[in-house]
């Protein structure tokens, strides 16, 4: 008869307990579309976009009616989601096409350190450059599989679902996975007329009221809808693969997007169609009561702590996001947590569209009834030189042909310091109430609350050294516009201003100074010709 010492028995017990815990830890599949507003999924009421995968998940999990991204541009929004922090808390990663400081903790790496197998297909964090990191923050790439044909020229030929299958085949059996499916859709450019050729009738399209309702814009929105359907179809294939392998029940499936639709007054803007996101979370093993709709205000920065808590991994104290696990476990509909009655968003530089490569900084607070927006530099053009801070599109070109129209003035004209919109009566954010004396108390209250939260988060724009955002390099192409226009270089004028202001405030930032010093020895690129 074999016998074991008490020490050996304890070791065997602890190992068995750990193995059981590891086996029960959920897989995590994040599906993030590119440039998709919340209203354009069937479960939210869209009548012209067919999204059966998303809609079926809504019947099984929790649909969030009030989910918002941290910024209306892909690179900062994705960085905020990965870190669980607002864009003003993540330095260079909080602006578009800059870099991603290594000291910022991201949930895929935290989970990998605890035994998870990470990977991605499609579009990861980006655009930008990673001088301090060995790989993209979302994990290693699985992008080898491509498709022989796609429905339209603007659609990527990456076979996302086949790449996910490769990822699953390579994963060690004993490890749970954390996977990032970053569709390139529905990012511009769309093939004009592709939506109608693939079964979307432009006459069925609902054109948002901030766009002119014409045959051209209906066609443009239909083309956008086709790309959403492509995203949804690949997700469906991924879920079928998980079901085939018997792993769907214990997989947290999250479907969302990085920012709103690439149309004037949507993407790159903090109005509803720029920052209000679709969000569904399904987890058959972990969510006992499905087909629920919640009205709690949540941010995509809440996903990182959610994933960590679900995996039993400690949530870093510096994360501003709050885990959604209590909401998922509540079995309630409507409002669960009365403290979740607002979210914040912001933006910095989106593309090179102004002298000296300046951005258009915005901070905003969103509640059930109101959107309060503060344009921190209203003297700057919101859409820039030649209106380049708007993605090119047929709708954009059409609106530029009639700059005297009300909608074009709203989309491209100067904006005041403050904007206030009543979303109940004005869901498209067209009537600014900031100058209406009746709304002065609401304006003051929301403005004070926004500033309080920004100070709490250490926002340089509020604390007095906001020039640091204007100093950050842009690694994507720049244009031959006046002033500083080098790609890949910190702007020395704003570096000096930021450091001088930090010094006067008693703020030390050696990591930033180190990045600036290192950058001086790196090559830069001149602007492009356009």
C-alpha positions in Angstrom: 0.0 0.0 0.0 1.3 3.4 -1.0 1.5 6.2 1.5 2.1 9.9 1.1 3.5 12.4 3.6 1.3 15.3 4.7 3.4 17.7 2.6 2.9 15.6 -0.5 -0.8 15.4 0.2 -1.0 19.2 0.5 1.0 19.7 -2.7 -1.3 17.3 -4.6 -4.4 19.1 -3.1 -3.2 22.6 -4.1 -2.2 21.4 -7.6 -5.6 19.8 -8.1 -7.4 23.0 -6.8 -5.3 25.1 -9.2 -6.0 22.8 -12.1 -9.7 22.9 -11.4 -9.6 26.6 -11.2 -7.7 26.9 -14.5 -10.0 24.5 -16.2 -13.1 26.5 -15.1 -11.6 29.9 -16.1 -13.6 31.3 -19.1 -12.2 31.8 -22.5 -12.6 35.4 -23.7 -13.5 36.4 -27.3 -13.7 40.1 -28.1 -15.2 41.0 -31.5 -14.6 44.6 -32.2 -15.9 46.2 -35.4 -14.3 49.3 -37.0 -16.4 52.5 -37.3 -19.9 51.1 -36.3 -22.5 53.2 -34.5 -24.7 51.4 -31.9 -27.9 51.9 -33.8 -26.8 49.7 -36.8 -27.3 46.3 -35.3 -30.6 44.5 -35.6 -31.0 44.1 -31.9 -31.0 47.9 -31.5 -33.7 48.3 -34.1 -31.9 48.6 -37.4 -34.2 47.5 -40.2 -31.7 47.5 -43.1 -28.7 45.8 -41.6 -29.0 42.0 -41.1 -27.0 40.9 -38.1 -28.2 37.4 -37.1 -25.1 36.6 -35.0 -25.3 39.7 -32.9 -29.1 39.4 -32.6 -28.9 35.8 -31.4 -26.3 36.7 -28.8 -28.7 39.4 -27.6 -31.2 36.6 -26.9 -28.6 34.7 -24.9 -26.7 37.4 -23.0 -26.9 41.0 -21.9 -27.4 43.9 -24.3 -26.2 47.3 -23.1 -28.3 50.3 -24.3 -25.9 52.9 -23.1 -22.3 51.8 -23.9 -19.8 54.4 -24.9 -16.2 54.4 -26.2 -13.6 56.5 -24.6 -12.8 58.3 -27.9 -14.4 58.6 -31.3 -11.2 57.4 -33.1 -9.8 53.9 -33.5 -6.3 54.1 -32.0 -7.1 55.9 -28.7 -10.4 54.0 -28.3 -8.6 50.7 -28.6 -5.9 51.7 -26.2 -8.4 52.8 -23.6 -10.2 49.5 -23.9 -7.0 47.6 -23.5 -5.8 49.5 -20.4 -9.2 50.1 -18.7 -8.3 53.8 -18.6 -9.6 57.0 -20.2 -7.6 58.5 -23.1 -6.3 61.4 -20.9 -4.8 58.8 -18.5 -2.7 56.9 -21.1 -0.3 59.5 -22.4 0.7 59.0 -26.1 -1.7 56.1 -26.5 -4.5 58.5 -25.9 -4.0 60.2 -29.3 -4.3 58.8 -32.8 -1.4 57.1 -34.5 1.2 57.8 -31.8 2.9 55.2 -29.7 1.9 52.9 -26.8 4.2 53.4 -23.7 5.3 50.0 -22.4 4.5 50.7 -18.7 0.8 50.8 -19.5 -0.8 47.5 -18.4 -3.1 45.8 -20.9 -5.5 43.0 -20.1 -4.2 40.5 -22.7 -0.7 40.6 -21.1 -2.1 40.4 -17.6 -4.1 37.4 -18.5 -1.2 35.8 -20.4 0.9 36.1 -17.2 -1.8 34.1 -15.4 -1.8 31.2 -18.0 -4.0 32.5 -20.8 -3.1 32.0 -24.5 -3.5 35.3 -26.4 -3.9 36.1 -30.0 -5.7 38.2 -32.6 -6.8 38.4 -36.2 -7.6 41.4 -38.3 -7.0 44.9 -36.9 -5.3 45.1 -33.5 -4.4 48.3 -31.6 -3.4 50.8 -34.2 -2.5 52.8 -36.2 0.6 53.8 -34.4 4.1 52.6 -33.6 5.5 50.4 -30.8 9.1 51.5 -30.2 9.0 50.1 -26.6 7.1 46.9 -27.2 8.0 43.6 -28.9 4.5 43.0 -30.2 1.1 44.5 -30.5 -0.6 44.9 -27.0 -3.5 42.6 -28.1 -1.2 39.7 -28.6 0.5 37.7 -31.4 -1.1 37.8 -34.9 -3.0 35.1 -36.7 -3.5 36.5 -40.2 -2.2 33.9 -42.6 -5.6 32.8 -44.0 -7.2 34.8 -46.8 -10.2 34.5 -49.0 -10.4 34.1 -52.7 -13.2 36.6 -53.1 -15.1 39.1 -51.0 -18.4 40.9 -51.7 -16.9 44.3 -52.3 -13.5 46.0 -52.9 -13.5 47.8 -49.6 -13.8 44.6 -47.6 -10.6 42.9 -46.3 -9.8 39.5 -47.8 -8.6 38.2 -44.4 -10.4 35.0 -43.5 -10.9 36.0 -39.9 -12.8 32.9 -38.9 -10.2 30.5 -40.5 -7.5 32.5 -38.6 -9.4 32.0 -35.4 -9.5 28.2 -36.1 -5.7 28.3 -36.6 -5.4 30.0 -33.3 -7.5 27.4 -31.5 -5.5 24.6 -33.1 -2.2 26.1 -31.9 -3.5 26.8 -28.3 -2.2 24.4 -25.7 -5.2 22.3 -24.5 -4.7 23.2 -20.8 -4.8 26.9 -21.4 -7.9 29.2 -21.6 -7.7 31.7 -24.4 -8.1 35.5 -24.8 -8.7 36.4 -28.4 -9.1 39.7 -30.2 -11.2 39.6 -33.5 -10.6 43.1 -34.9 -12.6 43.4 -38.2 -11.4 46.0 -40.7 -15.1 46.6 -41.5 -16.9 49.0 -41.6 -13.9 51.3 -42.1 -13.7 53.4 -45.3 -13.3 53.0 -48.2 -16.6 51.4 -49.3 -17.2 50.2 -52.9 -20.0 52.5 -54.1 -23.2 50.6 -54.8 -21.9 47.4 -53.1 -24.7 47.4 -50.5 -27.5 47.4 -53.1 -25.7 44.8 -55.2 -25.6 42.5 -52.2 -29.3 42.8 -51.2 -29.5 46.0 -49.1 -32.3 48.2 -50.6 -31.3 51.9 -50.2 -35.0 52.8 -49.9 -35.0 50.8 -46.6 -32.1 52.7 -45.2 -32.7 55.1 -42.3 -30.4 58.1 -42.9 -29.4 59.8 -39.6 -30.8 63.3 -39.5 -27.3 65.0 -39.4 -26.9 63.8 -43.0 -29.0 65.0 -46.0 -31.5 62.3 -47.0 -30.6 61.8 -50.7 -30.2 58.9 -53.0 -26.5 59.2 -52.7 -26.4 59.2 -48.9 -28.8 56.2 -48.9 -26.5 54.3 -51.2 -23.5 55.3 -49.0 -25.2 54.1 -45.8 -26.3 50.9 -47.5 -22.6 50.2 -48.5 -21.7 50.8 -44.8 -24.4 48.2 -43.8 -22.9 45.5 -46.1 -19.6 45.8 -44.2 -21.3 45.4 -40.8 -23.0 42.2 -42.2 -19.5 40.9 -43.2 -18.3 41.4 -39.6 -21.3 39.7 -38.2 -20.9 36.7 -40.6 -17.4 36.0 -39.6 -18.3 36.1 -35.9 -21.0 33.6 -36.6 -18.4 31.2 -38.1 -16.2 31.7 -35.0 -19.0 30.8 -32.6 -19.9 27.7 -34.7 -16.3 26.6 -34.4 -16.4 27.0 -30.6 -19.6 25.1 -30.4 -18.2 22.3 -32.5 -15.2 22.0 -30.1 -17.5 22.1 -27.0 -16.0 25.4 -25.8 -18.8 27.9 -26.4 -20.5 27.5 -23.0 -17.6 28.8 -21.1 -16.5 31.5 -23.5 -17.2 35.2 -22.7 -18.2 36.6 -26.1 -18.2 40.4 -26.3 -19.3 42.3 -29.5 -18.7 46.0 -29.8 -17.0 48.6 -32.0 -14.2 51.1 -31.5 -16.1 54.3 -32.6 -19.0 55.5 -34.7 -19.7 55.4 -38.4 -17.3 57.1 -40.8 -19.7 59.9 -41.9 -19.6 63.7 -41.2 -20.6 64.6 -37.6 -20.2 61.0 -36.5 -16.7 59.4 -36.4 -14.2 61.8 -34.8 -17.0 63.6 -33.0 -18.4 63.2 -29.5 -22.0 63.2 -30.5 -24.1 60.1 -30.2 -23.2 58.5 -33.5 -19.5 59.0 -32.8 -19.2 57.5 -29.3 -22.4 55.5 -28.5 -21.4 51.9 -29.2 -23.1 48.5 -29.6 -22.3 46.1 -26.8 -23.5 42.6 -26.1 -21.9 40.2 -23.6 -22.9 36.6 -23.7 -21.5 33.9 -21.4 -23.7 30.8 -21.2 -21.9 29.3 -18.2 -21.6 32.6 -16.3 -24.8 34.5 -17.1 -27.8 32.6 -15.7 -30.5 34.9 -17.1 -30.1 35.8 -20.8 -32.0 38.1 -23.1 -31.6 41.1 -20.8 -31.3 44.8 -21.7 -29.6 47.1 -19.3 -29.8 50.9 -19.2 -26.7 51.4 -17.0 -24.2 53.7 -18.5 -21.0 51.7 -19.2 -17.7 52.5 -20.9 -15.6 50.2 -23.1 -12.9 50.8 -20.5 -15.0 48.6 -18.2 -14.2 45.6 -20.3 -10.6 45.1 -19.1 -11.5 44.9 -15.4 -14.4 42.7 -16.4 -12.2 40.2 -18.1 -9.7 40.2 -15.3 -12.4 39.6 -12.6 -14.0 36.8 -14.6 -10.5 35.1 -14.9 -9.8 35.5 -11.2 -6.9 37.9 -11.9 -6.3 41.0 -9.7 -7.5 44.2 -11.2 -4.8 46.9 -11.2 -5.7 49.8 -8.9 -4.9 52.4 -11.6 -7.7 51.1 -13.9 -10.5 53.6 -14.0 -12.9 51.1 -15.6 -15.3 49.2 -13.3 -16.0 45.5 -13.7 -19.3 44.7 -15.3 -19.5 41.3 -13.5 -22.1 42.6 -10.9 -24.3 43.7 -13.8 -23.9 40.4 -15.7 -24.7 38.4 -12.5 -27.7 40.5 -11.4 -30.5 38.8 -13.5 -32.2 42.2 -13.7 -33.3 44.3 -16.6 -33.2 48.1 -17.0 -31.1 50.0 -14.5 -29.1 47.8 -12.0 -26.5 50.1 -10.5 -27.9 53.6 -9.7 -24.3 55.0 -9.6 -23.8 54.2 -13.3 -25.7 57.3 -14.5 -23.1 58.8 -16.7 -20.0 58.1 -18.8 -17.1 60.3 -20.1 -15.5 60.5 -23.5 -12.9 62.7 -25.2 -10.7 63.2 -28.2 -7.4 64.6 -29.1 -5.7 64.7 -32.5 -7.3 62.4 -35.1 -5.4 63.1 -38.3 -3.0 65.8 -39.5 -5.5 68.5 -40.4 -4.2 71.7 -38.8 -1.2 73.9 -38.7 1.6 72.4 -36.5 -0.2 69.0 -36.5 -2.6 70.3 -33.8 -5.6 68.3 -32.7 -9.1 69.3 -31.7 -9.4 68.4 -28.0 -12.8 67.6 -26.6 -14.1 66.3 -23.3 -17.7 65.2 -22.8 -20.1 63.7 -20.3 -23.1 61.6 -21.3 -26.2 61.0 -19.2 -29.6 59.4 -20.0 -31.0 62.8 -21.0 -28.1 65.0 -22.0 -24.8 65.2 -23.8 -22.5 67.9 -22.5 -19.5 68.6 -24.7 -16.6 71.0 -24.0 -14.5 72.0 -27.0 -11.3 72.9 -25.2 -9.8 74.9 -28.1 -12.9 76.3 -29.9 -10.7 78.7 -31.9 -9.4 75.7 -33.9 -11.4 74.3 -36.8 -13.2 71.1 -35.8 -12.6 69.6 -39.3 -9.3 71.3 -40.2 -7.7 72.5 -43.3 -9.6 71.4 -46.4 -12.0 69.5 -44.0 -9.5 66.7 -43.8 -10.5 65.7 -40.3 -13.5 63.9 -41.9 -13.1 60.6 -43.6 -13.5 60.9 -47.4 -16.8 59.6 -48.7 -19.6 60.3 -51.2 -21.7 61.8 -48.3 -18.8 64.1 -47.3 -18.3 65.3 -50.9 -22.0 65.9 -51.3 -22.2 68.0 -48.2 -19.1 70.1 -49.2 -21.0 71.1 -52.4 -23.6 72.9 -50.3 -21.8 74.6 -47.5 -24.6 77.1 -46.9 -27.0 74.3 -45.7 -27.7 73.9 -42.0 -26.4 70.4 -41.9 -23.1 71.3 -43.6 -22.6 74.3 -41.2 -23.2 71.9 -38.2 -20.7 69.4 -39.6 -17.9 71.7 -40.7 -18.4 75.1 -39.0 -16.8 76.5 -35.9 -18.1 75.3 -32.6 -18.5 77.1 -29.2 -16.7 76.2 -26.0 -19.8 74.4 -24.7 -22.5 72.3 -26.3 -25.6 70.7 -24.7 -28.0 68.4 -26.3 -31.3 66.9 -25.0 -31.1 63.4 -26.4 -34.7 62.6 -25.7 -36.0 65.4 -28.0 -32.9 65.7 -30.1 -31.3 62.2 -30.5 -29.1 63.4 -33.4 -27.6 66.3 -31.5 -28.6 69.1 -33.8 -29.9 71.8 -31.4 -27.3 73.2 -29.1 -29.0 74.3 -25.8 -25.9 75.8 -24.3 -27.0 79.4 -25.0 -30.6 78.9 -23.8 -30.9 80.6 -20.4 -33.4 77.9 -19.3 -30.7 75.3 -19.4 -28.0 77.3 -17.6 -28.3 75.3 -14.3 -28.0 72.0 -16.2 -25.0 73.4 -18.2 -23.3 74.5 -15.0 -24.0 71.2 -13.2 -22.8 68.9 -16.0 -19.7 71.2 -16.6 -18.7 71.0 -13.0 -19.2 67.2 -12.8 -17.1 66.8 -16.0 -14.3 68.9 -14.6 -14.4 67.1 -11.3 -14.0 63.8 -13.0 -11.2 65.0 -15.3 -9.3 66.4 -12.3 -9.7 63.1 -10.5 -8.2 61.4 -13.6 -5.3 63.8 -13.9 -6.2 65.2 -17.3 -3.4 67.4 -18.5 -5.9 69.6 -20.4 -7.5 70.5 -17.1 -4.5 70.5 -14.8 -2.5 73.0 -17.0 -0.1 71.2 -19.2 -2.4 70.2 -22.1 0.3 71.1 -24.6 1.7 67.6 -23.9 -1.0 66.2 -26.2 0.1 68.5 -29.0 3.7 67.4 -28.6 3.0 63.7 -29.2 4.3 62.3 -32.5 2.1 61.1 -35.4 3.6 58.0 -37.0 1.0 57.9 -39.8 1.4 60.1 -42.9 1.3 63.9 -42.5 0.3 66.5 -45.0 2.3 69.5 -46.4 0.5 71.9 -44.2 2.0 75.0 -42.4 4.1 74.6 -39.3 5.4 71.4 -37.8 4.6 68.5 -40.1 7.2 65.7 -39.6 5.9 62.2 -39.2 7.3 60.3 -36.3 8.7 63.2 -34.4 7.8 65.0 -31.1 6.9 68.6 -31.7 9.8 70.4 -29.9 7.8 73.6 -29.4 5.1 71.9 -27.5 7.5 69.6 -25.7 9.1 72.7 -24.2 5.8 74.3 -23.3 4.5 71.1 -21.7 7.7 70.6 -19.7 7.8 74.2 -18.5 4.2 74.0 -17.4 4.8 70.7 -15.6 7.8 72.2 -13.8 5.8 75.2 -12.7 3.1 72.8 -11.4 5.7 70.6 -9.6 4.9 67.6 -11.9 7.8 65.3 -12.7 7.5 63.1 -15.8 10.8 61.3 -16.4 9.2 58.6 -18.6 7.9 61.3 -21.1 11.3 63.0 -21.1 13.0 59.7 -21.8 10.7 59.0 -24.8 11.4 62.5 -26.1 15.1 62.0 -25.7 15.1 58.6 -27.5 12.9 60.0 -30.3 15.5 62.6 -31.2 17.8 59.8 -32.4 15.1 58.1 -34.6 14.4 58.9 -38.3 11.3 60.9 -39.2 9.4 61.2 -42.5 8.6 64.4 -44.4 5.0 65.2 -45.2 3.3 63.7 -48.2 2.5 65.9 -51.2 -1.2 66.3 -50.7 
